Amino acid sequence: MSKPFRWGIVATVAEPPQLVMAFVAHHLSLGADEIHIYLDNPRDPVGELLDWLPPVHVTRCDRHYWRAVAPRRPRRHNNRQTINATHAQSVSKLDFLLHCDADEYLRPGSDVQAALADVPEWATWTKVFNLERALVRGQPQRTIFDGVFKVHYQGRDDTPLRTSALAPFGFTGHAAGKPFVRTRIGMNIGIHVPRHGHIKDRVVPPHYPADQIELVHFDGMTPLHWAGKFIRQAANTPERLEQLPPFRIAQWREIAGCLHDPAALRALFDRVNGYSEAEIAVLEDDGYIQRDQFDLGPIVETAFPGRSVDLGPGAFDAALRKNIDAWVDVARQNGVL
């Protein structure tokens, strides 16, 4: 029998602590050998909760770190993610490394070993495709992981998922998947693909599509979290807002009008990413909606014994609100709110 692959995950995070803890706990439960967490805010208190977990490697992205790995700290979050993922690859003892975000989760029960064993030797990386979470319209969230999961079939332009200017292919986020790379190759690991040489090189090395594992993308753990993605960009790199895809620009313009009205924000989220039970039943029959049970409470308790971790939307939004308010103030100073 062949030796098992050592695999792990890298993520750059700036999230409420309960999301980071759930992300770590979930992937440890699936068998990850290493999890590399890069704290975009080097003073992020979640680091102290992770430091004592041996499989978790915490890097605080302070000025000393950036001086060691780059000419300067990149302004764009995507560029920081790329540098961090590539750095994790260089210091890990893994065979394969998955680069994703803290709101992206391998599906419960994923057999990662079987999926990696299926990757042929010629493939330098495998692409893990993603589903996207949707909420049940009119149904309150019990936890930030509630909902159903939409499927985007690659190579098909038609979809029975609801489409609009805010979700042209039925997703509010992306359907590009995430890269699971062979670490021995030494590639630059981008957001969706790795590259040999400079990350701006448009030549992407050949990959093998993963068909045994998938990610679920929670494009907004709550409606406020969805809005927060845009507010953070409006604060940090406002010039990038108009460079977003047209459907993302449309989302931003709608969000800006109801940011401080929770009911209006939930109604907007339902309009673009909420489905009625009747719609879900039809889409489920056609294979465009799937259901997973992300019951992460017990898993988090196992990974963090003695810690009380509230995965409810109220506690999550309360933890997020301080950052949101600060970003709103800066966005207003930038003239984009």
C-alpha positions as CSV (number, residue, x, y, z in Angstrom):
1,M,0.0,0.0,0.0
2,S,1.4,3.4,-0.9
3,K,2.4,5.9,1.7
4,P,-0.4,8.4,2.6
5,F,0.0,11.9,1.3
6,R,0.6,14.7,3.8
7,W,-1.8,17.4,3.0
8,G,-2.8,20.8,4.4
9,I,-4.4,24.1,3.9
10,V,-3.3,27.7,3.9
11,A,-5.5,30.8,4.4
12,T,-5.0,34.5,5.0
13,V,-7.6,35.6,7.5
14,A,-9.2,38.8,8.8
15,E,-12.4,37.3,10.3
16,P,-14.3,37.0,13.5
17,P,-12.5,34.4,15.7
18,Q,-15.4,31.9,15.7
19,L,-15.1,31.5,11.9
20,V,-11.3,30.9,12.0
21,M,-11.8,28.4,14.8
22,A,-14.5,26.6,12.9
23,F,-12.3,26.6,9.7
24,V,-9.4,25.0,11.6
25,A,-11.5,22.5,13.5
26,H,-13.4,21.3,10.5
27,H,-10.3,20.7,8.4
28,L,-8.4,19.0,11.3
29,S,-11.4,16.7,11.6
30,L,-10.9,15.7,7.9
31,G,-7.3,14.8,8.5
32,A,-5.3,17.9,7.6
33,D,-1.7,17.4,8.6
34,E,-0.9,21.1,8.7
35,I,-3.0,24.2,8.6
36,H,-1.2,27.5,7.9
37,I,-3.0,30.6,9.1
38,Y,-1.7,34.0,8.2
39,L,-3.1,36.8,10.3
40,D,-3.6,39.9,8.1
41,N,-3.8,41.9,11.3
42,P,-0.8,40.8,13.3
43,R,-2.5,41.7,16.5
44,D,-5.6,39.5,15.8
45,P,-6.4,37.8,19.1
46,V,-7.4,34.6,17.4
47,G,-3.7,33.8,17.1
48,E,-3.5,33.1,20.8
49,L,-6.3,30.6,20.5
50,L,-4.5,28.7,17.7
51,D,-0.9,28.8,18.9
52,W,-1.2,25.8,21.1
53,L,-2.6,23.5,18.4
54,P,0.5,21.6,17.0
55,P,-0.9,21.1,13.5
56,V,-1.7,24.8,13.2
57,H,1.1,27.2,12.1
58,V,0.2,30.8,12.8
59,T,2.1,33.6,11.1
60,R,1.5,37.2,12.2
61,C,1.9,39.4,9.1
62,D,3.7,42.2,10.9
63,R,6.4,44.5,9.4
64,H,9.2,42.0,10.3
65,Y,7.4,39.3,8.3
66,W,6.8,41.5,5.2
67,R,10.4,42.8,5.3
68,A,11.5,39.1,5.1
69,V,9.2,38.0,2.3
70,A,8.5,41.0,0.0
71,P,9.8,44.4,-0.9
72,R,6.8,45.9,0.9
73,R,3.4,44.9,2.2
74,P,1.1,44.8,-0.9
75,R,-2.0,47.0,-0.7
76,R,-4.1,44.5,-2.5
77,H,-5.4,41.6,-0.3
78,N,-5.2,39.1,-3.2
79,N,-1.5,39.8,-3.6
80,R,-0.9,39.3,0.1
81,Q,-2.7,36.0,-0.1
82,T,-0.5,34.9,-2.9
83,I,2.7,35.7,-1.1
84,N,1.5,34.0,2.1
85,A,0.4,30.8,0.3
86,T,3.7,30.6,-1.5
87,H,5.5,31.2,1.7
88,A,3.5,28.4,3.5
89,Q,4.5,26.0,0.7
90,S,8.2,26.8,1.3
91,V,8.1,26.1,5.0
92,S,5.6,23.1,5.1
93,K,6.4,19.4,5.2
94,L,3.4,18.6,3.0
95,D,3.0,16.8,-0.3
96,F,-0.1,18.9,-1.3
97,L,-1.3,22.3,-0.1
98,L,-4.8,23.7,-0.7
99,H,-5.1,27.5,-0.9
100,C,-8.6,28.8,0.1
101,D,-10.3,31.3,2.3
102,A,-11.8,31.0,5.8
103,D,-15.3,31.0,4.3
104,E,-14.5,28.0,2.1
105,Y,-14.9,24.5,3.5
106,L,-14.2,21.1,2.1
107,R,-17.5,19.2,2.2
108,P,-18.1,17.1,5.3
109,G,-16.9,13.5,4.8
110,S,-14.4,14.4,2.1
111,D,-11.9,11.6,1.5
112,V,-8.9,13.8,0.7
113,Q,-6.5,10.9,0.6
114,A,-8.5,9.1,-2.0
115,A,-8.8,12.3,-4.1
116,L,-5.0,13.0,-4.0
117,A,-4.2,9.4,-4.8
118,D,-6.2,9.9,-8.0
119,V,-4.0,12.8,-9.2
120,P,-1.6,11.5,-11.9
121,E,2.1,12.2,-11.6
122,W,2.2,14.6,-14.5
123,A,-0.3,17.0,-12.8
124,T,1.4,19.7,-10.8
125,W,-1.9,20.6,-9.1
126,T,-5.5,19.7,-8.9
127,K,-8.4,22.1,-9.1
128,V,-11.1,21.7,-6.4
129,F,-14.4,23.1,-7.7
130,N,-16.8,24.9,-5.5
131,L,-20.5,25.0,-4.6
132,E,-22.0,28.1,-3.1
133,R,-24.3,28.3,-0.1
134,A,-27.8,29.8,-0.4
135,L,-30.2,30.6,2.4
136,V,-33.7,29.4,2.6
137,R,-35.8,32.5,2.0
138,G,-37.7,33.7,5.0
139,Q,-36.0,31.2,7.3
140,P,-33.9,32.7,10.1
141,Q,-30.4,31.4,10.4
142,R,-29.8,29.2,13.4
143,T,-26.0,29.1,12.8
144,I,-23.7,30.8,10.2
145,F,-23.5,27.4,8.4
146,D,-27.2,26.9,7.7
147,G,-28.5,26.7,4.2
148,V,-28.4,24.7,1.0
149,F,-25.7,24.4,-1.6
150,K,-25.9,25.5,-5.3
151,V,-24.1,23.6,-8.0
152,H,-22.5,25.3,-11.1
153,Y,-21.8,22.8,-13.8
154,Q,-18.6,23.7,-15.6
155,G,-18.8,24.2,-19.3
156,R,-22.6,24.8,-19.3
157,D,-24.0,28.2,-20.0
158,D,-27.6,27.4,-19.1
159,T,-28.7,27.0,-15.5
160,P,-32.0,26.8,-13.8
161,L,-30.5,28.8,-10.8
162,R,-32.0,32.3,-10.5
163,T,-29.9,34.7,-12.5
164,S,-29.8,38.5,-12.6
165,A,-27.5,41.4,-13.0
166,L,-26.3,40.6,-9.5
167,A,-25.8,36.9,-10.1
168,P,-25.5,36.3,-13.8
169,F,-24.7,32.6,-13.6
170,G,-26.6,31.9,-10.4
171,F,-23.7,32.5,-8.0
172,T,-23.0,35.7,-6.2
173,G,-19.3,34.9,-5.8
174,H,-17.1,32.7,-8.0
175,A,-17.2,29.3,-9.6
176,A,-13.5,29.1,-10.4
177,G,-12.5,26.6,-7.7
178,K,-9.3,26.6,-5.7
179,P,-5.8,25.1,-6.2
180,F,-4.5,22.0,-4.4
181,V,-0.8,22.1,-5.4
182,R,2.2,19.7,-5.2
183,T,4.5,21.5,-2.9
184,R,7.7,20.0,-4.4
185,I,7.2,22.0,-7.6
186,G,7.7,25.4,-6.0
187,M,5.0,27.3,-7.8
188,N,3.6,30.7,-7.0
189,I,0.2,29.9,-5.6
190,G,-2.5,32.4,-6.6
191,I,-6.1,32.7,-5.5
192,H,-7.5,30.3,-8.1
193,V,-4.5,28.9,-10.0
194,P,-0.7,28.5,-9.4
195,R,1.9,29.6,-11.9
196,H,5.6,28.8,-12.6
197,G,7.7,31.9,-12.4
198,H,6.1,35.3,-11.7
199,I,2.5,35.2,-10.5
200,K,1.5,37.5,-13.4
201,D,2.7,35.0,-15.9
202,R,-0.5,33.9,-17.8
203,V,0.8,30.4,-18.5
204,V,-0.9,28.1,-16.0
205,P,0.6,24.7,-15.6
206,P,-1.6,21.7,-16.5
207,H,-3.9,20.4,-13.8
208,Y,-6.1,17.5,-13.0
209,P,-9.7,18.3,-12.0
210,A,-10.6,16.9,-8.6
211,D,-13.8,14.9,-8.9
212,Q,-13.9,13.3,-5.5
213,I,-13.8,16.4,-3.3
214,E,-15.4,19.8,-3.5
215,L,-15.4,23.0,-1.6
216,V,-18.4,24.9,-0.3
217,H,-18.1,28.7,-0.6
218,F,-20.1,30.7,2.0
219,D,-20.2,34.0,0.1
220,G,-21.3,35.8,3.2
221,M,-21.6,33.8,6.4
222,T,-24.4,36.3,7.1
223,P,-25.8,39.1,4.9
224,L,-23.7,41.6,6.9
225,H,-20.6,39.5,6.3
226,W,-21.4,39.5,2.5
227,A,-21.7,43.3,2.7
228,G,-18.5,43.6,4.7
229,K,-16.4,42.2,1.9
230,F,-17.3,45.2,-0.2
231,I,-17.0,47.7,2.6
232,R,-13.5,46.5,3.4
233,Q,-12.5,47.0,-0.2
234,A,-14.1,50.4,-0.2
235,A,-11.9,51.3,2.8
236,N,-8.6,49.7,1.8
237,T,-8.5,49.8,-2.0
238,P,-11.4,51.9,-3.3
239,E,-9.9,52.2,-6.8
240,R,-10.5,48.5,-7.2
241,L,-14.3,48.7,-6.8
242,E,-14.8,49.9,-10.3
243,Q,-12.4,47.2,-11.6
244,L,-14.7,44.4,-10.2
245,P,-16.8,42.3,-12.6
246,P,-20.0,44.1,-13.5
247,F,-22.1,41.8,-11.3
248,R,-20.0,42.5,-8.3
249,I,-20.2,46.3,-9.0
250,A,-24.0,45.9,-9.1
251,Q,-24.0,44.1,-5.8
252,W,-21.9,46.8,-4.2
253,R,-24.3,49.6,-5.4
254,E,-27.3,47.7,-3.9
255,I,-25.5,47.0,-0.6
256,A,-24.4,50.6,-0.2
257,G,-28.0,51.6,0.0
258,C,-29.0,49.3,2.9
259,L,-25.9,48.7,4.9
260,H,-27.4,49.9,8.2
261,D,-30.8,48.3,7.7
262,P,-30.5,44.6,8.7
263,A,-34.0,43.8,7.3
264,A,-33.3,45.4,4.0
265,L,-29.9,43.7,3.8
266,R,-31.4,40.3,4.4
267,A,-34.1,41.1,1.8
268,L,-31.4,42.0,-0.7
269,F,-29.5,38.8,0.1
270,D,-32.7,36.7,-0.3
271,R,-33.3,38.4,-3.6
272,V,-30.0,37.3,-5.0
273,N,-29.0,34.3,-2.9
274,G,-32.2,33.1,-1.2
275,Y,-34.5,30.3,-2.4
276,S,-38.0,29.2,-1.3
277,E,-38.6,25.7,-0.2
278,A,-40.6,25.1,-3.4
279,E,-37.7,26.3,-5.6
280,I,-35.2,24.2,-3.6
281,A,-37.3,21.1,-4.1
282,V,-37.3,21.5,-7.9
283,L,-33.6,22.4,-8.1
284,E,-32.7,19.5,-5.8
285,D,-34.5,17.1,-8.1
286,D,-32.5,18.5,-11.1
287,G,-29.2,18.2,-9.2
288,Y,-28.6,22.0,-8.9
289,I,-29.1,22.1,-5.1
290,Q,-27.4,19.7,-2.6
291,R,-27.6,19.5,1.1
292,D,-24.8,19.0,3.6
293,Q,-24.9,19.1,7.4
294,F,-22.3,21.5,8.6
295,D,-22.9,20.7,12.3
296,L,-19.6,22.2,13.4
297,G,-20.4,22.9,17.1
298,P,-19.2,19.5,18.4
299,I,-16.2,19.6,16.1
300,V,-15.2,23.0,17.4
301,E,-15.7,21.9,21.0
302,T,-13.4,18.9,20.4
303,A,-10.6,21.1,18.9
304,F,-11.0,23.8,21.5
305,P,-12.0,22.1,24.7
306,G,-13.3,24.4,27.4
307,R,-13.9,27.2,25.0
308,S,-17.4,28.5,24.5
309,V,-17.7,29.3,20.7
310,D,-21.0,30.8,19.6
311,L,-21.7,30.0,15.9
312,G,-25.0,31.9,15.8
313,P,-25.4,34.8,13.4
314,G,-26.0,37.3,16.2
315,A,-22.7,36.7,17.9
316,F,-20.9,36.5,14.6
317,D,-22.3,39.9,13.4
318,A,-21.5,41.5,16.8
319,A,-17.9,40.4,16.4
320,L,-17.9,41.7,12.8
321,R,-19.6,45.0,13.5
322,K,-16.6,46.8,15.0
323,N,-14.6,46.3,11.8
324,I,-17.5,47.2,9.6
325,D,-18.0,50.5,11.4
326,A,-14.3,51.3,11.1
327,W,-14.3,50.4,7.4
328,V,-17.5,52.5,6.8
329,D,-15.7,55.6,8.3
330,V,-12.7,55.1,6.0
331,A,-14.9,54.4,3.0
332,R,-16.7,57.7,3.6
333,Q,-13.4,59.5,3.8
334,N,-12.5,57.9,0.5
335,G,-15.7,59.3,-1.0
336,V,-17.2,55.9,-2.0
337,L,-20.0,55.9,0.5
